[in-house]
Amino acid sequence: MRLSKLLYEYKSGTRVVIKIEPSVQKGMPHKRYHGKVGTVIEKRGRSYVVSVTQGKAVKEIIVRPEHLEHHKS
């Protein structure tokens, strides 16, 4: 895992891809969210609250930055 991935600060409204890093179990989202694109809502401690659309429902999940990647759009 790259150190820069841990140090990157995501701002509110940033689009991110949830990619599970298996070497870090803490703050890991459920496997159903792997590969999903979401929007950062806020920072909560060391983690981020990410809004993800799952079908018709909009879910808010708490994810550590090790499991996030900037979305290139």
C-alpha positions as CSV (number, residue, x, y, z in Angstrom):
1,M,0.0,0.0,0.0
2,R,1.3,3.4,-0.9
3,L,1.8,6.0,1.9
4,S,0.4,8.8,-0.4
5,K,-2.9,6.9,-0.3
6,L,-3.2,7.4,3.4
7,L,-2.1,11.1,3.4
8,Y,-4.4,12.3,0.6
9,E,-7.2,14.5,1.9
10,Y,-10.6,14.1,0.2
11,K,-12.7,17.2,0.2
12,S,-16.5,17.2,0.6
13,G,-18.1,16.6,-2.8
14,T,-15.2,14.6,-4.3
15,R,-16.1,11.5,-6.3
16,V,-14.3,8.4,-5.1
17,V,-14.1,4.7,-6.1
18,I,-14.3,2.2,-3.3
19,K,-11.5,-0.4,-3.7
20,I,-11.0,-2.7,-0.8
21,E,-7.4,-3.1,0.4
22,P,-7.3,-6.6,1.9
23,S,-4.2,-6.0,4.0
24,V,-6.1,-3.4,6.1
25,Q,-9.2,-4.8,7.9
26,K,-10.0,-1.6,9.9
27,G,-12.6,0.6,8.3
28,M,-13.3,-1.9,5.5
29,P,-16.6,-1.5,3.8
30,H,-18.8,-4.5,2.9
31,K,-17.7,-6.4,-0.2
32,R,-20.9,-5.4,-2.1
33,Y,-19.5,-1.8,-2.3
34,H,-16.2,-2.8,-3.9
35,G,-15.9,-1.0,-7.2
36,K,-18.8,1.4,-6.6
37,V,-18.4,5.2,-7.2
38,G,-19.6,7.5,-4.4
39,T,-19.4,11.1,-3.2
40,V,-17.5,12.1,0.0
41,I,-20.0,13.9,2.3
42,E,-17.8,14.6,5.3
43,K,-14.7,13.5,7.3
44,R,-15.4,11.7,10.5
45,G,-12.2,11.2,12.6
46,R,-9.8,9.4,10.3
47,S,-12.6,8.0,8.1
48,Y,-14.8,9.5,5.5
49,V,-18.6,9.3,5.1
50,V,-19.3,8.3,1.5
51,S,-22.7,8.4,-0.2
52,V,-23.3,5.4,-2.6
53,T,-26.3,4.7,-4.8
54,Q,-27.4,1.1,-4.5
55,G,-30.3,0.6,-6.9
56,K,-32.9,3.1,-5.8
57,A,-31.5,3.5,-2.3
58,V,-28.8,6.0,-1.3
59,K,-26.5,4.6,1.3
60,E,-24.0,6.4,3.5
61,I,-21.1,4.2,4.5
62,I,-18.0,5.0,6.7
63,V,-14.8,4.1,4.9
64,R,-11.1,4.6,5.8
65,P,-8.9,6.3,3.2
66,E,-7.0,3.0,2.5
67,H,-10.1,1.7,0.7
68,L,-10.7,4.8,-1.4
69,E,-9.3,6.0,-4.7
70,H,-9.8,9.3,-6.5
71,H,-12.3,8.8,-9.4
72,K,-10.9,10.0,-12.8
73,S,-13.8,11.6,-14.6
